[in-house]
Amino acid sequence: MSLQPHKPARLVFSYLFSGEGQGQLLDEQAALEWLALAARPEKEYIWLHFDSPHGIEERWLQYLELSMTFRDTLHEERRSSRLTRRHHGLFAVMNDVNYVADGKEPEIATLWVSLRQHWLLSAWDRPLRSIGELVRLVDSGQAFPSPLSLVTELLSEQADVLFEILRKIADAANDIEDKLLHNKLPKRSSLGHFRRDLVRLQRLLAPEPDSIFRIVSRPPKWAKDEELDYLQFATENFSVAARDMMNLQDRISLLEEDIAARVSEKTNHSLFILTSVTVMSLPMTVVGALFGMNVGGMPFRGSDFGFWILLLISSALTAISAWLIFRLLREG
C-alpha cells in the first residue's frame, strides 16, 4: 500500500552495486527487473532515491518492506537526526542545512532512509548537498560494499557540515571578541541568535550517540566489522562536534556577559555625567531662584555691585561642587 497514492513520488535515480561495491546507474525498468529477481546475487544491492517520502508507488513497495517507523516519522514536525535499528534493517533521518551566519533562518532539508541487506531506499523533501556529494563519489568509482557504507558516508558528510557551521559561528565570535579588545562595543543581539542556532542545529544534525552505540553493539547480521568501525568513527566525530558546540555556547555566553557589563558601565558613566552636570548647575539655580523672589529684605538689592557679588558666590559654589565631583572620579 502506498503512503499517499494521490501524490506519487518520482524516482530520481537508482544505482546497482556489485559485489566489489562499484555502483552502476540504472533506469526505472532495470531497477524493477532487478528487484523482481527470485534469486538475487549474494553481495549485490540496489539504491533507490525518490524526490518525496510520500506516495511511493506499489510497484516499488511490493519488493521493499518499509517499517512503520518510516511512515510514522513522515508526519513528525520535529525532524531530529537519528539512526535506529528496525527488525533486520536500519532506519535513519538526516538533515542538511544551508547556514549563513547573518541571523537569517537556516534552510533545512530532510532525508529519510530505510535499508536492508540488499537494498537502500532514500527520499528527500528537497535536494541535499550530501546526496549530491555521495552520488559524485559513486560516479567517480569509490567502492561502497553495502548499504550501511552509504549511510556512514552520509553521516560523515553530515558531520562535516556541522563542523563547517561551527567554524562560521566561531569566526563570527572571533570578530566580536576582536571588537571588544579594541574597545568597540558590538550589539549584544548579534550573539543571541548564534546560541539559538547552535541549540537547534545540534538537534537537527547530530544524531543521538547512544542510538548509534546500540547499533554498533547489536548490529544487523549482514553488517561488516569495518563498516561498524567506520560508523563508530562517525559517532565519535559527532561527539567531538557536540563538545565543541557546548564550548562555543559557553564562550558566546561569556562574550554576552562581557558586552552586558560594558553596556552597564557605559550607561552608569553617562548617568554619572548627567548627574554631575545637574549638581554643578544646582548652586546657580538655587541662588538665582532665591534672589529672584520679589520680597523685601533681599541683600544687595541697593548695591551697585550686587550682581557681581552673587555671580561670585554662585561661581564659588559651582567650583566647589565640580571639585568634589572630580575628586570622586579620581577615587573611583
N, C-alpha and C positions, 0 to 999 in steps of 0.2 A: 504494500500500500504506500503510495507516495505521500510526502509530507503536506504539500499544497498543490493538488492536481491542476487548479485553475491558473497557476503561475509556475510553469515548468522551468527548471534550471537548465542552463546551457552548458555543455561540456566545453571547457576552454582548451584543454589539451589532455593527452594521455601518453604515458611512457611505459614501455615494457622493458623490464630489466632482466638481463641474462644472469646465469649463474656466477659470472665474474663481476656482476654489479654494474655493467655498462647499460645505459638507457637508450632505447630506440623509440622515436616518436611514432605513434600510431594514430590512424583516423578512427572515427567512431565505430565503423563497421568492423575493423580489425580488432578493436578493443572488445567489442561484444563477442566476436568469434572466439577470442582467447578465453574470456570469462565462461563461455559455454562449453569449453573442453571438458570432457568427462575425466580425463587423466592429465592434469597439468604437470609440466616438468617440475621436479622437486625444488630446485633453487630459483626458479623464475618467480617474479611477482610484477604486478601492474600498479601504476599510479594514475588515478583519475582525479582531475581537478575541475570543479564546477564554479560558475560565476555567482551562485547563490546556494545557501544550505537548504532553502525551502524549495519544494516542488521537484525533488529528484525523481525521475520517472521510474515506473515499474520495470522497464526493460533493463535498468541497471540494478535496482534493488533486489530483483529476484536472484541475483548471484552474490549479493552482499548482505551480510547480516549486521545491520546497524543497531547498536544498542539503544535502549530507551534514553540513556543519558545524552546521546547525540540529539535526540528530538527534544528532550526537556530543556536543554540549555539554549535552544534557539529562541525561547520566549523569556529568557532572563534579561533584566535591564542591566545588571552588573556583570559585565563580561570579563571577569578577572582571569588571568592566565592560570592554567592548571594542566597537569598531566596525571592521569589516573588509569588504573588497570580495571578493565571490564571483561569478565569471563576469560576468554582465551586471547584477548587482544588489548589494545590500549586506546584511550580517548584523550584528546588534547584540545584546549582552547588557547590560542596565541593571539597576541596583539602587536600591531605595528603602529608607530607614532611618527608623524611628521611634526617635529617640535622646533619652534623658533623662540629663542629666549627674549621675547619682546612683550610678554604679558598677554598675548593673544591665546585664544583657546586652541590647544593642540588638535590636529586632525588624527583620528584614531580609526584604524581598520582592523577587523577581526577575522581570524581564520579558525575554522572548525576542522578537526582531523579525527578520523577513525581508521584503525589499522588492525590487520591480522597478519598471519604469516605470509600470505600470498597476495595481499592487496592493501593499498592505502587509498582512502578517499579523503579529499580535502575540498573545502569550499570557503570562499571569502564573501564578504558583503561589499567590498571594494578592493581594487588592486593593492597588493602588498609589495614593498620593495624586497622583503626577504624571499618571497616566492620567485620574483624575477631573478634574484641572485642565485637561488638554488637551481633554477632552470638553466642559467648560464653555466653553472658548474657541470650539470648533467650533459649539456650540449658540448662542453669542452672535453668530455671523456673521463671525468672523475668518476671513480667507482663508488657505488652505494650498494653493498651486498644484501641489504634487507630494508624493509620499510622503516624499521627503527633507526637505521642510519640516516635516513632522510629527516626524520623528526629531530634527531640530535643535532643535525646540521642547522635546522631551523631554530632550535634553541640557542645554538651558538650565535647565529645571526641576530637573534633577539637580544642576547647578552651584549653583543657589540653595539646595537642601537642604544641600549641602556647606558653603556659606558660613554658613548658619544654625547648623549644628553647630559650626563654628569659633567663631562668636560665643558659643555656650553655654559651650564649653570655655574660651575666653578670659575670659569673665565669672567662671567658677569660679576660674581662675588669678588674676584680679584680686582676688577676695575673699581668697584665701590670702596674696597679697602684702600686702594691707592689714593682715591679722593680724600678719604679720611686722614691718611698720612700727610697729605698736602693741605690739611685744614679746610678742605672743601666739604660742604655738608650736602650729601645726596638726599633724595627723598626716601623716607622710611618705607613708603608703599612700594618702592621699586624692588624690595626684598620680599615683601609679604607673599606675592604671587609665586615666587620661587619655592617657598616652603610648601604651599598648597600643591604646586605641580609635582614636587618630589613625592609627597604622600600619595597622590593619585597615580603617578607613573609607577611607583613601587607595586601598587596593587595590580595595575594593568599589565606590566611587563615581566615582573619577577614571579614565577610560579612558586608555590609553597615547597620549600626544600624537603619537608617531611614526606610529602606525597611521592617525590622522586626517589627518596631513600627507600621508601616501601617497595617501589618497583624494582630497585636495584637489589634489595634483599630477597624479594619474592618475584623474580622476573617470569615472563611467559617462557614456556619450554623451548620455543624456537629462537629466543634471543641469544646472541653470541656474547661470549665474555668480553671481547674487545669493544663491542658496541655498548655494553653496560659500563665499561670503564670510561668510555667517551661520554656517556650520559652522566656518570658521576662527576666527571671533569666539568661538564656544563653546569651541573648543580653547584659545584664549588665556585664557578665564576659568578653565578647569581648571588651566592652567599657573600662573596667579596663586594659585589655591587651594592648589596643591601647594607653592608657595613659602611661602605663609602657614602651611601645615601644618608645614613644616620649621622656620620661625622660632618657631612656637608650641612645637614639641617642644624646641628649644634653650632656650627660656625656661623651660619646665617642668623641664628638666634642671638649669638654674641654680637654680631655686627648691628643687628636691630637694637639691642640694648645700648650699644655704644652710641648709635645715632640718636636714640631717645634721650640718653644722658646729655649729649651735646646740645640737642634742641632745648632741653630743660635748662641747661646752663646759659644758653644764649637768651632764652626767654627771661630768666631771672636777671641777667645782666641788663637787658632792655628795661625791665620793670624798675631796677635799681636806678638807672639813669633818669627815667621818668620821675621817680620819687625824689631823686636828688634835685632835679630842676624845680620841682614843686616846692621842696623845702627851702631852697635858696631864694625863691621869689616870695616866700611867705613873709619875711620881715617888711619888705616894701609894701606888700598888700595890707598887712596889719596896720603899719604906721600911716599909710595913705588913707585907710578907712577911718582910723581914729581922728586924724587931723582934718578929715573931710567932713566931720559932723558939724552942722551949723548950730552950735550951742555956745553959750557964754563960758568964759573961763579958760578958753583954749590957749595954751602957751605960745609965745612968739607971734601972736596974732598982730600985734602992732609993731613988730620988729622988722627993720629993713633987711635983715639977714636971716629971717625965719625959714625961708625956703631952703637956703643953703645949709642951715643947721640941721633941718630934718633930712635933707638929702645925705648929709654926712653920717647922721645916726643910722639911716636905713642901709647905707653902703657898708658901714662898720658891722652891722648885724648880719648882712648878707655875706661879707667876707668871713666872719666867724663861722657861719653855717657851712660855707664852702670848705673852710679849713678842716672842720670836724668831719665832713663827708670824705674828703681826700685822705684824711688820716685813717678812717675806717677802711678805705680801699687799700691802702698800703698794708694795714694789719691783716686784711683778708687775703 
